[in-house]
Amino acid sequence: MKRLEGKVALISGGAKGQGAEEVSLFASEGAQVIFGDVLDQLGSEVEKEVTESGGNVRYVHLDVTNDSDWEKAIEFAESEYGKLDILVNNAGIALPQDYLEVSSEDWDRTMEINSKGVFLGTRYVIPAMQRAGGGSIVNISSIAGIVGRPLSSPAYAASKGAVRVLTKSTAGRFASDNIRCNSVHPGPINTDMIRSVTHSTDPESRVGSIPLGRIGQSIDVAYGVLYLASDESSFVTGIELVIDGGVTGVRE
């Protein structure tokens, strides 16, 4: 049996990178997937590609800072599939700026997408999960939300720290509804985001700082998200799943 057979999932930021990997993996594991983004053309391309591979996926426009977009996405999931079991709050941005260069506008934009977006998704999905008899919320944070990272924007780090603690608050508040909430904390992963944040076109240059000796791939994170979304983690809530090749856990 596939690991998400019979599950309905909503994934934000699914048009490229990490989110697109999650969409593809969830579909291959039997989930009916609704995924959203503001990159409509890319989203449509991912929908077509995964559908042609046999997956059941639907793309919707979703600006995670917009209440109405969240309401429409969740209403679509329930009207199309009758329920919603899983939410992956994946959408996020990282602006490549030094500490003293971050403007008030940049700070607000980062917080709006990375923190408020997670809150809004959670806020609007909870009633749907209560109607379904439970569910799993997986919030994508970062190791920058756990430890100080010299290359991280302060806005990015603060926003991801907020996601970490919001996750725990949600887990405690809604455990009695059989709703679990966990956070995932990727380290150096080979995506466009790491290239922009580190001002480097070669993420492999960071391998020396990773105990496992390689840069992470999106699929490494996606499998962790899959575990937390599935019933395999039915006794797991309020945790931080760190996927970083040992960066934060191993010291010489």
C-alpha positions as CSV (number, residue, x, y, z in Angstrom):
1,M,0.0,0.0,0.0
2,K,1.2,3.5,-0.8
3,R,2.1,5.6,2.1
4,L,-0.5,8.4,1.5
5,E,-3.2,6.2,-0.1
6,G,-6.6,7.9,0.5
7,K,-5.1,11.2,1.8
8,V,-5.8,14.6,0.4
9,A,-2.9,17.1,0.7
10,L,-2.5,20.8,0.1
11,I,1.0,22.1,-0.5
12,S,2.0,25.8,-0.8
13,G,4.9,27.0,-2.9
14,G,4.7,23.9,-5.1
15,A,5.6,25.4,-8.5
16,K,9.3,24.7,-8.2
17,G,12.2,23.5,-6.1
18,Q,11.4,21.9,-2.8
19,G,7.7,22.3,-3.2
20,A,7.5,20.7,-6.6
21,E,9.5,17.7,-5.3
22,E,7.0,17.3,-2.5
23,V,4.1,17.5,-5.0
24,S,5.6,14.7,-7.1
25,L,6.5,12.5,-4.2
26,F,3.1,12.8,-2.5
27,A,1.3,12.0,-5.7
28,S,3.6,8.9,-6.3
29,E,2.6,7.8,-2.8
30,G,-1.1,7.9,-3.5
31,A,-2.2,11.3,-2.3
32,Q,-4.6,13.5,-4.1
33,V,-2.6,16.7,-4.1
34,I,-3.7,20.3,-4.5
35,F,-0.8,22.6,-4.7
36,G,-0.6,26.4,-4.9
37,D,1.9,29.2,-5.8
38,V,1.9,32.6,-7.4
39,L,4.0,31.3,-10.3
40,D,1.0,30.2,-12.3
41,Q,2.9,29.1,-15.5
42,L,5.4,27.0,-13.6
43,G,2.6,25.6,-11.5
44,S,0.6,24.5,-14.6
45,E,3.8,22.9,-16.0
46,V,4.3,20.9,-12.7
47,E,0.6,19.9,-12.8
48,K,1.0,18.6,-16.4
49,E,4.2,16.7,-15.7
50,V,3.0,15.0,-12.6
51,T,-0.4,14.2,-14.1
52,E,1.3,12.6,-17.2
53,S,3.3,10.4,-14.7
54,G,0.0,9.1,-13.3
55,G,-0.4,11.4,-10.3
56,N,-3.6,13.1,-9.2
57,V,-2.7,16.7,-8.7
58,R,-4.4,20.1,-9.2
59,Y,-2.8,23.5,-9.3
60,V,-4.5,26.6,-7.8
61,H,-3.3,30.1,-7.5
62,L,-2.2,30.7,-3.9
63,D,-0.6,33.8,-2.5
64,V,0.0,32.7,1.1
65,T,-0.4,36.2,2.4
66,N,-3.9,36.4,1.1
67,D,-6.8,35.2,3.3
68,S,-9.1,34.8,0.3
69,D,-6.6,32.6,-1.6
70,W,-6.3,30.2,1.4
71,E,-10.1,30.0,1.8
72,K,-10.6,29.2,-1.9
73,A,-7.8,26.6,-1.9
74,I,-9.3,24.8,1.1
75,E,-12.8,25.1,-0.2
76,F,-11.7,23.6,-3.5
77,A,-10.0,20.7,-1.8
78,E,-13.1,19.8,0.2
79,S,-15.5,20.3,-2.7
80,E,-13.3,18.3,-5.1
81,Y,-12.2,15.5,-2.7
82,G,-14.5,15.7,0.3
83,K,-11.9,16.4,2.9
84,L,-8.4,17.7,3.6
85,D,-5.9,15.6,5.6
86,I,-2.5,17.2,5.1
87,L,-1.2,20.7,4.8
88,V,2.5,21.4,3.9
89,N,3.4,25.1,4.5
90,N,6.3,25.1,2.1
91,A,6.2,28.6,0.5
92,G,9.0,30.9,1.6
93,I,11.6,33.4,0.4
94,A,15.1,34.3,1.4
95,L,16.5,37.7,0.4
96,P,20.3,37.7,-0.2
97,Q,21.2,40.6,2.1
98,D,23.8,41.4,4.7
99,Y,22.4,42.2,8.2
100,L,22.8,46.0,7.9
101,E,21.3,46.2,4.4
102,V,17.9,44.8,5.4
103,S,15.2,47.5,5.0
104,S,11.9,47.7,6.9
105,E,10.2,46.8,3.6
106,D,12.3,43.6,3.2
107,W,11.8,42.6,6.8
108,D,8.0,43.0,6.4
109,R,7.9,41.1,3.1
110,T,9.9,38.2,4.5
111,M,7.7,38.0,7.6
112,E,4.5,38.2,5.6
113,I,5.4,35.2,3.4
114,N,7.5,33.1,5.7
115,S,5.6,33.6,9.0
116,K,2.2,35.1,8.4
117,G,1.7,32.7,5.4
118,V,2.2,29.7,7.7
119,F,-0.2,31.1,10.3
120,L,-2.9,31.8,7.7
121,G,-2.6,28.4,6.2
122,T,-2.8,26.8,9.6
123,R,-5.7,29.1,10.7
124,Y,-7.8,28.2,7.6
125,V,-7.0,24.5,7.5
126,I,-7.8,23.7,11.1
127,P,-11.6,23.7,10.7
128,A,-11.3,21.5,7.6
129,M,-9.2,19.0,9.5
130,Q,-11.6,19.1,12.4
131,R,-14.3,18.2,10.0
132,A,-12.2,15.3,8.7
133,G,-11.5,14.0,12.2
134,G,-7.8,15.0,12.3
135,G,-4.9,15.8,10.1
136,S,-1.2,16.6,9.8
137,I,0.4,20.0,9.3
138,V,4.0,20.1,8.3
139,N,5.8,23.5,8.4
140,I,9.0,24.0,6.5
141,S,11.4,26.0,8.7
142,S,15.2,26.0,8.5
143,I,18.2,25.3,10.6
144,A,18.5,29.1,10.6
145,G,15.4,29.0,12.9
146,I,17.3,26.9,15.4
147,V,20.9,28.2,15.5
148,G,22.6,31.3,14.3
149,R,23.8,31.1,10.7
150,P,26.3,33.8,9.6
151,L,25.1,33.7,6.0
152,S,21.4,33.9,6.8
153,S,19.4,37.2,6.5
154,P,18.2,38.3,10.0
155,A,14.7,38.5,8.6
156,Y,14.9,35.0,7.2
157,A,16.2,33.6,10.5
158,A,13.7,35.4,12.6
159,S,10.8,34.3,10.3
160,K,11.9,30.7,10.4
161,G,12.3,30.9,14.2
162,A,8.7,32.1,14.4
163,V,7.6,29.1,12.3
164,R,9.4,26.8,14.7
165,V,7.6,28.1,17.8
166,L,4.2,28.6,16.0
167,T,4.4,24.9,15.2
168,K,4.7,23.9,18.8
169,S,1.9,26.2,19.8
170,T,-0.3,24.7,17.2
171,A,0.6,21.1,18.2
172,G,-0.4,21.7,21.8
173,R,-3.6,23.6,21.0
174,F,-5.1,21.1,18.6
175,A,-3.7,17.7,19.7
176,S,-7.1,16.9,21.2
177,D,-8.6,17.3,17.7
178,N,-6.2,14.6,16.4
179,I,-4.4,17.3,14.5
180,R,-0.6,17.0,14.5
181,C,1.8,19.8,13.7
182,N,5.6,19.4,13.1
183,S,8.4,21.5,11.6
184,V,11.1,20.5,9.2
185,H,14.5,22.2,9.3
186,P,16.6,21.8,6.2
187,G,20.2,22.6,6.1
188,P,22.2,23.2,2.9
189,I,20.0,22.0,0.1
190,N,20.8,22.3,-3.6
191,T,18.1,24.7,-4.6
192,D,17.9,28.2,-6.2
193,M,17.3,29.6,-2.7
194,I,20.7,28.6,-1.4
195,R,22.4,30.1,-4.5
196,S,20.7,33.4,-3.9
197,V,21.4,33.5,-0.2
198,T,25.1,32.6,-0.4
199,H,25.8,34.6,-3.6
200,S,27.2,31.4,-5.1
201,T,26.4,29.5,-8.2
202,D,28.1,26.4,-6.7
203,P,26.4,25.0,-3.6
204,E,28.9,22.2,-3.6
205,S,31.5,24.7,-2.3
206,R,29.9,24.3,1.1
207,V,30.4,20.5,1.3
208,G,33.4,21.0,3.6
209,S,31.2,22.2,6.4
210,I,28.8,19.2,6.1
211,P,29.7,16.1,8.2
212,L,28.0,13.7,5.7
213,G,30.2,15.1,2.9
214,R,27.6,16.2,0.4
215,I,25.1,18.9,-0.3
216,G,21.5,17.9,0.4
217,Q,18.9,17.4,-2.4
218,S,15.3,18.3,-2.4
219,I,14.3,14.7,-2.2
220,D,16.1,14.3,1.1
221,V,13.8,16.9,2.6
222,A,10.7,15.6,0.8
223,Y,11.1,12.2,2.3
224,G,11.1,13.7,5.8
225,V,8.0,15.7,5.0
226,L,6.4,12.5,3.7
227,Y,7.0,10.8,7.0
228,L,5.5,13.6,9.0
229,A,2.5,13.8,6.7
230,S,1.8,10.0,6.8
231,D,0.2,7.9,9.5
232,E,3.7,6.4,10.2
233,S,4.2,9.5,12.4
234,S,0.8,9.2,14.1
235,F,2.4,9.5,17.6
236,V,4.6,12.5,16.6
237,T,3.7,16.1,17.1
238,G,5.4,19.3,18.1
239,I,8.9,18.1,16.9
240,E,11.7,19.6,14.9
241,L,12.9,17.3,12.2
242,V,16.4,18.5,11.2
243,I,17.6,17.4,7.8
244,D,21.0,19.0,7.4
245,G,23.7,16.3,6.9
246,G,24.9,16.8,10.5
247,V,25.6,20.5,10.3
248,T,23.8,21.4,13.6
249,G,24.2,18.1,15.4
250,V,27.9,17.3,14.9
251,R,30.8,19.3,16.2
252,E,34.5,18.6,16.0
